[in-house]
Amino acid sequence: MSDHPGSKPGFHDEFSELHHDPLIRALHVVIRLCVKVMALLMVLVILWGVADVAYVFYNSLVAPPFMLLNVSNIFHIFGAFMVVLIAIASVVLALGVTYWLIGQAGQMLTEPFAKNTTLEEP
């Protein structure tokens, strides 16, 4: 959470561009830029994978015998689908874990002793 004057309450700035050390500030800018580039590249890979699924499916359908799929073709199409679905699930899981961790860090910073985390028997 933010400890800088003028920041929004509840705003997460773990890689703040307002750090007092110029080297750390520059490193934070580079890290934020790299995260954005990696997210964009992951989306492009997923889109490329979807196009590949369509390409594999189309080629399987137009190859002789026309509009008939054998077991080998079905496995190729299924494999292409699974690669794309795994990539999408990985991105969603990574984002979900990241947001959960940020939320947990925010709770720990704002309410470190507010809850009892031990389980008590009734």
C-alpha positions in Angstrom: 0.0 0.0 0.0 1.0 3.5 -0.5 3.0 5.5 2.0 3.6 8.5 -0.3 1.7 11.8 0.3 -0.9 12.4 -2.3 -1.5 8.8 -3.2 -5.0 7.3 -3.4 -6.1 5.3 -0.4 -5.9 1.6 -1.1 -3.7 2.2 -4.2 -0.9 -0.4 -4.6 2.4 1.1 -5.6 4.9 -1.6 -4.8 7.0 -0.5 -7.8 6.4 3.2 -7.3 7.8 5.8 -9.6 8.0 8.1 -6.6 10.8 6.3 -4.8 13.5 8.6 -3.3 16.4 6.7 -4.8 16.8 7.4 -8.6 18.3 3.9 -9.4 15.3 2.2 -7.6 12.9 4.5 -9.4 14.5 3.7 -12.8 14.4 -0.1 -12.0 10.7 0.2 -11.0 9.9 1.9 -14.4 11.8 -0.9 -16.2 10.0 -3.7 -14.2 6.6 -2.1 -14.9 7.4 -1.8 -18.6 8.6 -5.4 -18.8 5.4 -6.7 -17.1 3.3 -4.8 -19.7 5.3 -6.1 -22.6 5.1 -9.7 -21.3 1.3 -9.4 -20.8 0.9 -8.1 -24.4 3.1 -10.9 -25.7 1.1 -13.5 -23.9 -2.1 -12.2 -25.4 -0.5 -12.3 -28.8 0.6 -15.9 -28.2 -2.9 -16.9 -27.3 -4.3 -15.2 -30.4 -1.7 -16.9 -32.5 -2.8 -20.2 -30.9 -6.4 -19.6 -31.8 -5.4 -18.9 -35.4 -3.4 -22.1 -35.3 -6.4 -24.1 -34.1 -8.5 -22.7 -36.9 -5.7 -23.5 -39.4 -5.3 -27.1 -38.2 -9.1 -27.6 -38.2 -9.5 -26.2 -41.7 -6.6 -28.2 -43.1 -8.0 -31.4 -41.6 -11.4 -30.8 -43.1 -10.3 -30.0 -46.6 -7.8 -32.8 -46.9 -9.0 -35.9 -48.7 -11.4 -37.5 -47.8 -13.2 -34.2 -47.8 -15.1 -33.2 -44.6 -14.1 -36.4 -42.8 -11.8 -36.6 -39.8 -9.9 -39.7 -38.7 -8.6 -40.3 -35.2 -5.2 -38.8 -36.0 -6.8 -35.5 -37.2 -9.1 -35.4 -34.1 -6.0 -35.8 -31.8 -4.2 -33.0 -33.7 -7.2 -30.6 -33.4 -7.7 -31.6 -29.7 -4.0 -31.0 -29.0 -4.2 -27.6 -30.6 -7.3 -26.7 -28.5 -5.7 -27.9 -25.3 -2.5 -25.8 -25.9 -4.6 -22.6 -26.2 -6.8 -23.5 -23.2 -3.8 -24.2 -21.1 -2.3 -20.8 -22.1 -5.5 -19.0 -21.2 -5.8 -20.8 -17.9 -2.2 -20.0 -17.1 -2.8 -16.3 -17.7 -6.0 -16.3 -15.7 -4.4 -18.2 -12.8 -1.4 -15.9 -12.8 -3.5 -12.8 -12.7 -5.8 -14.3 -10.0 -2.9 -15.2 -7.8 -1.3 -11.8 -8.3 -4.5 -9.9 -7.4 -5.1 -12.2 -4.4 -1.5 -11.6 -3.1 -1.8 -7.9 -3.6 -5.1 -8.0 -1.7 -3.6 -10.0 1.1 -0.6 -7.6 1.4 -3.0 -4.7 1.6 -5.0 -6.4 4.4 -1.8 -7.2 6.3 -0.6 -3.6 6.0 -3.9 -2.0 7.0 -5.1 -4.5 9.7 -2.1 -6.5 10.9 -3.7 -7.5 14.2 -7.4 -7.1 13.4 -8.2 -10.8 13.0 -7.3 -13.9 14.9 -5.9 -16.4 12.4 -5.9 -19.4 14.7 -8.7 -21.9 14.6 -10.4 -22.3 17.9 -12.6 -25.2 18.9 -16.1 -24.4 20.1 
